[in-house]
Amino acid sequence: MLLRPGIENKEYSFMFKHIDKVIHFSIFFLLGFLFRVRFPKTTLLYFFLILISYALLTEILQDVMKLGRSLEVLDAVADTLGLSLSFYIYNRYEKFQNRI
């Protein structure tokens, strides 16, 4: 989805100017959360090294592939915020589970 051709379809009512940032945030939030579920012992450093590298690679590939998408710093920021929130929420979830 991150590398598909960039065609913004305005005919749907839910489309708005920066919906791609919301999509980036959501995709990387889900990716980060599922990564933590699968690898719960991963440290913060490795979590960010692996997943931020993936985020930056997809941004670079969007620009290189020339399919109507481009490298945008705000997309990378949205990716990072999604990953950060997923790490935080997973840690809160883990602490909640340990209390029960």
Contacts in CASP RR format, 6 or more apart in sequence:
PFRMAT RR
TARGET T0000
AUTHOR 0000-0000-0000
METHOD contacts of the structure
MODEL  1
MLLRPGIENKEYSFMFKHIDKVIHFSIFFLLGFLFRVRFPKTTLLYFFLI
LISYALLTEILQDVMKLGRSLEVLDAVADTLGLSLSFYIYNRYEKFQNRI
1 23 0 8 1.000
1 27 0 8 1.000
2 24 0 8 1.000
2 27 0 8 1.000
2 58 0 8 1.000
2 62 0 8 1.000
3 58 0 8 1.000
3 61 0 8 1.000
3 62 0 8 1.000
3 65 0 8 1.000
3 67 0 8 1.000
3 69 0 8 1.000
4 67 0 8 1.000
4 69 0 8 1.000
5 67 0 8 1.000
5 68 0 8 1.000
5 69 0 8 1.000
6 67 0 8 1.000
6 68 0 8 1.000
6 69 0 8 1.000
7 68 0 8 1.000
8 15 0 8 1.000
8 20 0 8 1.000
9 15 0 8 1.000
18 74 0 8 1.000
20 75 0 8 1.000
21 74 0 8 1.000
21 75 0 8 1.000
21 78 0 8 1.000
22 78 0 8 1.000
24 75 0 8 1.000
24 78 0 8 1.000
24 79 0 8 1.000
25 78 0 8 1.000
25 79 0 8 1.000
25 81 0 8 1.000
25 82 0 8 1.000
26 82 0 8 1.000
27 79 0 8 1.000
28 51 0 8 1.000
28 55 0 8 1.000
28 78 0 8 1.000
28 79 0 8 1.000
28 80 0 8 1.000
28 82 0 8 1.000
28 83 0 8 1.000
28 86 0 8 1.000
29 82 0 8 1.000
29 83 0 8 1.000
29 85 0 8 1.000
29 86 0 8 1.000
30 86 0 8 1.000
31 51 0 8 1.000
31 54 0 8 1.000
31 83 0 8 1.000
31 86 0 8 1.000
32 47 0 8 1.000
32 51 0 8 1.000
32 82 0 8 1.000
32 83 0 8 1.000
32 86 0 8 1.000
32 87 0 8 1.000
32 90 0 8 1.000
33 86 0 8 1.000
33 89 0 8 1.000
33 90 0 8 1.000
35 42 0 8 1.000
35 47 0 8 1.000
35 50 0 8 1.000
35 51 0 8 1.000
35 86 0 8 1.000
36 42 0 8 1.000
36 47 0 8 1.000
36 86 0 8 1.000
36 87 0 8 1.000
36 90 0 8 1.000
37 90 0 8 1.000
40 90 0 8 1.000
40 94 0 8 1.000
42 50 0 8 1.000
44 87 0 8 1.000
47 83 0 8 1.000
47 87 0 8 1.000
48 83 0 8 1.000
51 83 0 8 1.000
52 79 0 8 1.000
52 80 0 8 1.000
52 83 0 8 1.000
55 76 0 8 1.000
55 79 0 8 1.000
55 80 0 8 1.000
55 83 0 8 1.000
56 76 0 8 1.000
59 71 0 8 1.000
59 72 0 8 1.000
59 75 0 8 1.000
59 76 0 8 1.000
59 79 0 8 1.000
60 71 0 8 1.000
62 69 0 8 1.000
62 70 0 8 1.000
62 71 0 8 1.000
63 69 0 8 1.000
63 70 0 8 1.000
63 71 0 8 1.000
END
